[in-house]
Amino acid sequence: MSILQKRWEELADIKRVLAKRDWFPGTSGNLAIKVEQDPLNFLVTASGKDKTKETNEDFLLVDAKGDPVEQTHLKPSAETLLHVEVFSKTNAGCSLHVHTVDNNVISELYGDSGSITFKGQEIIKAYGLWEEDAEYSIPIIYNHADIPTLATEFSKFVEKDAGAVLIRNHGITVWGRNALEAKKYLEASEFLFSYHLKLLSLKALTLS
């Protein structure tokens, strides 16, 4: 099996898992996995596809600028430039972007603060933080309609080989050194968002 085919299968498997969780409403979201570092090229989801379906046109290979490597009628996902920032600035191997109700609500609640910080949750270990009372902060950036502008803002927070950034009223982008780590970051983040919103709801009921 070629490295391209291997990476395709890895990304398809992640897409399959996330689709079962209904994390791709209305064809939203996009996924990317690095195939080669030098020259940089990676697989990214094709724009406008129903990600609950599996076809041989789910992904296409793009270069370091996010342009298709070969002539194709497919268009790279609108947020491909975010993945370009991740792969060009770090040693990350996989980058995932999903829109969920929970991550959108969290981004709106804490958008003015510019980040949200979680502390004392066991699942924070998924980020590689094992010390007692560890904290993990996720930055929240403005949802610029112009993708190059969004990518520039997003790039300010892409410093490590694994991380996460919320885009206000848009979605979350996470990345990791491989597909498993990126998926782990995404699952941990969505768990924390859901937990936090449920806790706020229970506190509100208690006070009412």
C-alpha positions in Angstrom: 0.0 0.0 0.0 1.4 3.4 -1.0 1.8 6.2 1.6 -0.9 8.1 -0.2 -3.4 5.2 0.1 -2.4 4.6 3.7 -3.1 8.3 4.6 -6.4 8.2 2.6 -7.5 5.2 4.7 -6.6 6.9 7.9 -8.5 10.0 7.1 -11.5 8.0 5.8 -11.6 6.2 9.1 -11.7 9.4 11.1 -14.4 10.8 8.8 -16.4 7.7 9.3 -16.2 8.0 13.1 -17.0 11.7 13.3 -19.9 11.3 10.8 -21.5 8.8 13.2 -21.4 11.5 15.9 -23.2 14.0 13.6 -20.3 16.4 13.6 -20.7 17.3 9.9 -24.1 19.0 9.7 -25.0 20.5 6.4 -21.7 19.3 4.7 -19.7 21.4 7.2 -16.3 20.6 8.5 -13.1 19.5 6.9 -10.3 17.1 7.5 -6.6 17.0 6.4 -3.7 14.6 6.7 -0.1 15.1 5.6 1.2 12.8 3.0 4.7 14.3 2.4 6.7 16.9 4.2 9.2 17.9 1.5 7.6 19.0 -0.8 4.6 19.5 1.5 1.4 18.0 0.2 -1.6 16.7 2.1 -5.1 15.2 1.6 -8.0 17.4 2.4 -11.8 16.9 2.1 -13.4 18.1 -1.1 -15.7 21.1 -0.7 -19.5 20.6 -0.6 -19.5 16.8 -0.1 -21.8 14.9 2.2 -19.4 13.5 4.7 -21.8 10.8 5.9 -21.2 9.2 2.5 -18.0 7.4 1.3 -16.8 7.9 -2.2 -13.5 8.0 -4.2 -13.9 11.8 -4.4 -14.0 12.4 -0.6 -10.4 13.8 -0.6 -8.0 15.5 -2.9 -4.2 16.0 -2.8 -3.1 19.6 -2.4 0.3 21.4 -2.2 1.8 23.8 0.2 -0.4 26.6 -1.1 -3.6 24.5 -0.8 -3.9 24.1 -4.5 -4.7 20.7 -6.1 -1.6 18.8 -7.1 -3.4 17.4 -10.2 -6.1 18.8 -12.5 -9.5 17.9 -11.0 -13.1 19.1 -11.0 -13.0 18.9 -7.2 -12.4 22.0 -5.0 -10.5 21.9 -1.8 -12.4 22.7 1.4 -12.9 26.4 2.0 -10.7 26.3 5.1 -7.8 24.5 3.5 -5.5 27.5 4.2 -6.0 26.8 8.0 -4.5 23.3 7.4 -1.7 24.9 5.3 -0.7 27.0 8.4 -0.7 23.9 10.6 1.4 21.7 8.3 3.8 24.5 7.3 4.5 25.8 10.8 4.6 22.5 12.8 5.4 18.8 12.6 1.7 18.0 12.8 0.5 15.2 10.7 -3.3 15.6 10.9 -5.7 18.6 11.2 -9.4 18.4 11.9 -12.2 21.1 11.7 -15.8 20.5 12.8 -18.8 22.6 13.6 -20.9 21.5 16.5 -23.6 23.2 18.5 -21.5 22.9 21.7 -18.3 24.4 20.3 -20.3 27.3 18.7 -22.1 28.1 21.9 -18.9 28.0 23.9 -17.2 30.2 21.4 -20.0 32.8 21.7 -20.1 32.7 25.5 -16.3 33.2 25.8 -15.5 35.0 22.6 -15.1 38.4 24.2 -12.6 36.9 26.6 -10.5 35.5 23.7 -10.2 32.0 25.2 -11.7 29.4 27.5 -9.7 27.6 30.2 -10.5 24.2 31.7 -9.1 23.0 35.0 -9.4 19.9 37.2 -11.0 17.6 34.5 -9.5 14.1 34.2 -9.9 14.3 30.4 -7.4 17.1 30.2 -4.8 14.3 30.2 -5.7 13.8 26.6 -3.8 16.9 25.9 -0.7 15.4 27.5 -1.1 17.3 30.7 -0.8 14.9 33.7 0.0 17.1 36.6 -2.7 17.6 39.3 -5.1 20.5 38.7 -3.7 21.0 35.2 -5.2 23.7 33.0 -5.8 23.8 29.3 -6.8 27.0 27.4 -8.3 27.1 23.9 -8.0 30.5 22.2 -11.1 31.9 20.4 -10.6 34.0 17.3 -13.0 36.2 15.2 -14.7 34.5 12.3 -13.3 36.5 9.4 -15.3 35.8 6.2 -12.1 36.3 4.2 -10.3 33.0 4.5 -6.8 34.4 4.0 -7.5 36.9 6.8 -8.8 34.1 9.0 -5.8 32.0 8.3 -3.5 34.9 9.2 -5.3 35.3 12.6 -5.4 31.6 13.1 -1.7 31.3 12.4 -0.9 33.4 15.5 -1.9 30.4 17.7 -0.3 27.6 15.7 3.0 27.1 17.6 3.2 23.5 18.8 2.8 20.2 17.0 -0.6 19.7 18.7 -3.2 22.2 19.6 -6.7 23.6 19.2 -8.3 26.9 18.2 -11.9 27.9 18.3 -13.3 30.2 15.6 -16.2 32.2 17.0 -19.6 31.0 15.9 -17.9 28.8 13.3 -16.1 25.7 14.7 -13.0 24.2 16.2 -9.7 23.3 14.4 -7.4 20.8 16.2 -4.2 19.2 15.1 -1.8 16.6 16.2 1.4 14.8 15.3 -0.7 12.0 13.8 -4.3 11.1 13.2 -4.9 9.5 16.6 -3.6 12.5 18.5 -5.6 15.0 16.4 -8.8 12.9 17.0 -7.9 12.7 20.7 -7.7 16.5 21.0 -11.0 16.9 19.2 -12.8 14.4 21.3 -11.4 15.9 24.6 -12.3 19.4 23.5 -15.9 18.4 22.6 -16.3 16.5 25.9 -15.2 19.6 27.8 -17.5 21.9 25.9 -20.5 19.6 26.5 -19.6 19.1 30.2 -19.2 22.9 30.7 -22.5 23.7 29.1 -24.4 21.1 31.1 -22.8 22.3 34.3 -23.8 25.9 33.5 -27.4 24.7 32.8 -27.6 22.8 36.1 -26.2 25.8 38.1 -28.8 28.1 36.4 -31.6 25.7 37.4 -30.3 25.6 41.0 -30.4 29.4 41.3 -33.8 29.8 39.7 
